[in-house]
Amino acid sequence: MQSVLPLFAQDNGDAAAGAVGAICGLFGFALWLAVILAVVVGMWKIFDKAGKPGWASLIPIYNLYVLTEISGRDIIWFVLCFIPCINIVALVLIWMDVAKNFGKDPVYGLGLAFLSPIFIPLLGFSKAVYRPAKSK
């Protein structure tokens, strides 16, 4: 039992290590917050470009419904987003149609689906114009 006790001993003599840890933690939090803010503002801009209310991007589930409308897909695709495994395919196809309606290629739609924190702000702040296709 005595050989285990030194493992629980604490050395408070190195305050610099704690300060570095705190700074790294704050930097990580600030970076995370910046990415989240960029995605939220990018979605807001995408919704505005499509003629939908920007605030709709802030409301969970409703934003998915509006995104389905922007893609031009039927309401069944919104419902499919709640079925496990099928939701992945449905969301990829929705994002690909969103990209198509903004004049982007299918690879850009895959980027929207799988690398959203990068591609959503890119689409939101780009000069792409929303041109809806006919409903599917």
C-alpha positions, 0 to 999 in steps of 0.5 A: 500500500505504501508503494501506491501512495507516492503516485497520488502525491501532487507537486504544486511547484510548477505554476508555469505548466498550469499557466501554459495549460490554461492558455492552450485550453483558452486558445482551443475554446476560442478556436472552437467558438470561431468555427461554430460562429463561422458555420452559423453565420454561413448557414444564415447567409445560405438561407438568406440567399435562398429566400428563406429566413436566416433565423431558421438556421438557428432552430434545430430540426426546422433548419433541416426542414428548410434545408430540404426545401432549399434543395428542392427535394420532397418532404419525404427526404426530411423524414428520411433524415431521422431513420438511422443509416438512411439519414446519411444517404439522405443528407448527402443527397440533400447537400448535393442538391443544395450545391447544385441549386447554387451552381456548384458541382457534386463534389462541392455537395460532398464537401458540404456533407462531409466537411461542413465546417469548411464548406458551409461558410465558403458557400455562405460567403461566396457570390454563388446565386441560388437558382432552384431546380424543379422539385424531384 
